């Protein structure tokens, strides 16, 4: 059979890998011998090699770190040729305490032709490795006498209480008759004179009381040598009659310089107790590429000596890849929209729609206002709605169509961001009793996620409206900003949108963004509606009264509407208006409508620039009064780049205000440059130039005002509700068609449908 499709070849290759891994794991479990109490066997072998009264020689290594390329291939052969009686690891023989690392180490040590003993160090302790060390090798602290030398091994990891070890050590040495005494402990009790590589406080023996007690005991009992590892260096220093040696360079990370290099230490002890040690520096220099290949090989090597959990994960990964490739190769897909849908049954009867949102009125924001307009529009068309939203202190007392959820946590200066208690059973009971035909979610997390969960339980479709560019809200998230902006926010939106059955976006540029990040759910472009007629019915007398109340005279009034938050880019406008006052003789007032956690900081900046007479932070204005405030203005300013539509821009146009805005995804489709306003890059000079132009050119401003008013007439709430209802009907038709297809018995035709 010829495999012309490379993906098909990869599919069969993955299947082969899974079969080979299962077979190899069976081989390891059936034929690889287990090991336990290895130290008892090694001590017996040492006793047979070294008789009482004979000289003793052994090698000390530190930081093996499971290295194959250095320790197994280069140092082990050197030790086998050295003529020493046995080898001692001063700690960190493994790169971690997992079962796979211990099995790999056991395989590596089997290449030694001499016995060996291990110190229980910090790496041996990691990943719950203490019980594995005890099971495979022996106790965490112990003592061995060979020839006429006493070898003492202590536990520096904190697994064994240090006071118990000091008492044991003192009793042991009081009764010991050896001519020489050598102690091994994983963490160095003394800092080297040179500056070690990447050392930290935890790399040394802790706590200080343990260190002081140990040093006192060493001095009191005339210990000859103290060996430690845990640092990628070689260091030797004397304290009294004891020499302290830190040795690290038997396979772990080294710099190959004067203090950090590959080595082992040879120790020779005569029958009368004379101790000599020799540094054996090894001429090993590994190329970085070879070191990387060694790390990759050790990863594969350790997988074969792994526990069952890691093995199951490995097989599952290859199985998932196999299934994915099968779907890509053998299951036919039609990526075009399904036009063979009949939404008529849902257009001809009232619908029941549950809307889930993380914020809602009386909180003032674009999302709550958009949801409230949709709710009223659907009610006007005869549909039933249920809004599931957080509770607020000043919410209306009677809300038949709103389910308020108490908050677990409230954040922000005015506690405007609320984390609703999604775990309340009454939410599920109320939504089930409501019996929605469809659930409409407005945020990709928390209450939005609950909405998706309930939709799956109730077997109804989910529609998601993408309102907000999450990457511009990184300052609210306790994560590194770049990580959230460049990765997490996009992944969150993609994953959530692909779990839904339809996605509504306000602009074509937003639809393009969703496609670029990998959203495959059917997407509908539907701008949020505005209450156009309310803006046309504003009483001029009320506008005049408000002007007098604010002390407005003949100056031009510039208006902006936004939450006072970092992502709204308000500093950009304040700085630009400071320059506008310097370059233009035309008097102006700037009314910044909205509230938020940055209000005090922004007011301080206004005061610092001396703009108190030109710039006013109005605060929050009730939605029903907004049309009146827009009509105060001559020009609307906007600099936010976090919008997906910029609904306040359409509202400003409905009041006849031309717009100057910073170009962004939500602005580009609404502001037509030179027709209903101007849009510029986020460059203060360009933005300021257009503001000054409309401020000083009355004829241009009046022409753009008329055109902005005509443009906004196409975005009424009534039309918005009708269009969204069409989206609901099409989504319900597609949902029913999918369920009918899934209910049919499998047949060959369905594979390519």
Protein Blocks (a to p, Z undefined) as FASTA:
>chain_A
ZZfblklmmmmmmmmmmmmmmmmmmmmmmmmccdehklmmmmmmmmmmpcghiacddddd
ehklopaklmmmmmmmmmmmnopabdcdebjkbfbfcfklmmmmmmmmmmpcbdcddddd
fklmgghllmmmmmmnocfbdcddehjaccddddfkomacfklmmmmmmmmmmmpcbfbd
cdddfbafbdcfbdcehiafklpccdfklmmmmmmmmmmnopabdcdehiacdddddehj
bccddddhehpacehiaklccddddddddfkopacdddddddddddfklmmmmmmmmmmm
mmmmccfklmmmmmmmmmmmmmmmmmmmmmccdfbdcfbbcfklmmmpccddddddfbdc
fbdcfklmmmmmmmmmmmmnopacdddddddfkbcfbdfkbccdddfbdgdjkopaccdd
fkbmklmmmmmmnopabdcdfbfghjlmmmmmmmmmnopacddddfbcfklmmmmpccdf
klmmmmmmmmmmmmmmmmpmbdcdfbfklmmmmmmnopabdcddddddddfklmmmpcfk
lmmmmmmmnopafbccddddddddfklommmmmmmmmmmmmmpcbdcddddedddjklmm
mmmmmmmnopmmmpccebjcdfklmmmmmmmpmbdcdfbfkbfnopmlmmmmmnopacdd
dddfklmmmmcghkloccddddfklmmmmmmmmmmmmmlmmmmmmmmmmmmmmmcfklmm
mmmmmmmmmmmmmmmmmmmmmmpccdfklmmZZ
